[in-house]
Amino acid sequence: MKSEQLITRRESIKKLLLLWSSLSLGGASLISLPSIEPANASANASRFLVDGVGRTQGYSVKALTRKTFDAAGGMGKFVSRGDVVAIKPNISWARAPQLAANTNPEVLEAVIQLCQEAGAKKVRIVDHTIHGAKRCFAINGAGMAAKNTGADLVHPRSSLMRDMKMGGNRLDVWPVYTPVVEADTLINLPVAKVHGLSGLTLGMKNWIGAVGGRRNALHQDIHQTIVDLAHFFKPDVTLIDATRMMVRNGPSGGSLSDVAMMDRLILSNDPVAADARAARLFDLEPESVGFIQIGHQQGLGLYDTAISRHLEVAV
């Protein structure tokens, strides 16, 4: 069962979007979303972290994805029959899959199929790309994943942006990519890689691809900005793709020499724990990564070592 808090939030967002539509002709364009209270003791007890590891030569990425979700109780824990699901991968770059600039399309396809098996009415793939969307989707494998599964691959455009009140420490009002927030279930599906400004780009930073506006301005005080965005979007679950990691020249790379084969997936309903676990794959302590430390300090989540339900699965 999905938490009542998350269901209420999604329903509230959709009602507010409908309200915006009815008021827009009168000049009202600012949407204020309901706040999400910090997790209580019960919520802390329900946090989990799953390490999926591909140990056998030639292992199936799809099988690893399925087994990783099974360890957390299955996709049905997050997706209910009839849900509209938004999956937010990082597919912002016109780079081939083996260059690890984008979420592995095999992982993306597996997650879509799991959502469909759980009874999702519709699955949408959403990302506000940096390179041209049509070119990105043709090169990075997202287009083929959509074709193979029947998922909706949403092409970003200005008509899908709405000003929303974020209420962050740094971000107040910002244009948000509405397909990301109007779904019943939101799945964060980033790739793990290095980044020239934030050090790493993992789950929390993936939300920069869920907004519009002057995104270069988001790079100022980038660690607090990342946490503000993560507080706002609050996904139902995060799956970090570390099957291939970009370890140099991120975030776009361009050479196989920038890539390390790690054969790992990290699944958690705690965005800080997921990023903390992924940081260790780069031989970094979570406390040394600004946005992970701030997220922990500001109550967004916990370091990975504080999660008692920590499982490992392998194929």
C-alpha positions, 0 to 999 in steps of 0.5 A: 500500500502506498502511504496515505500522505503521498496519495493525498499529495498527488490528489491535491496537486491534480486538484490545484492544476485543475484549479489553475486551468479554471483561473488562468483566464482571470490572470491567476497563474501561481500554484501553491502546493501543500506542504509535506510534514517531516517524517515521523517515527513510523515513517522512519521505521518504514524506510528501506534501502536495497542494493541490487548487484549484477554478479554473474557475467552477462547478467540480465539488467532487467532481471536485476531490476525486477529482483531489486524491486521484489526485495522491497515488496514488489512494484505493487507497493508503489503502483496501484491498479489504474494509476498514472505513473510518471518516471523521471529518468535522466535522459537529457543528453544525446549520448549513446547508452554505453557512455553513461550520460543517461539512465540505462534504457534497459533499466528504464524499460524494466521499470516501465514493464513492472509498473504495467504489470502492477496495473498502471493505467498509463506510464509516462517518461518525463524529462526536460532535456538539455540537448534537443529532445527528439535527438536525445530520445533517438540516441540515448535509447529512451525512444526505443524503451517507449516503443517497446513498452507502449509508454508515453514519451513526453516531449518537453514544451513550454505549455507544460510548465506552470509556476508553482510555489516551492517554499524552499530555503532558496527557491520560492516560485519556479516553473515546474514540468507538470507531467512530473507532478500530476501523476498518481505515482512518481518514480525517480530513475537517475543515473549515477555520475560525476558533475563539475559543479555539485560533485555528483549527480544522483537522485536529488539532483535529477529534479533539475530536469523536472523544472523550466525557467533559467536553469543556469540560475539553479547552479548558484548555491547549487547544493541548497537548490538541489535539496529545495527541489528534492523537498518539493518533488518527493518521489514515491521511490528512487532507483539509482542506475549505477550499472554504468557510472560516469566517473570523469568529465560529467555530466555529459562525458562522451568517451568510454574512458569516462565510464566504469562498469559497476553493475549496481542498482540502488533502490530506496524510499528515502532520497538521502539514503539512496544518494548516500549509498551511491556516493560510496560507489565513488569512494566518497563519504556522504557527509562530504557531498554538500546536497546529501549533508544538507538533505540530512540536516534539513530532515529530507532523509537519513544517511544510508547507515541509519536505514535499518532495513538494508538488503542486498540482492544479486543475479 
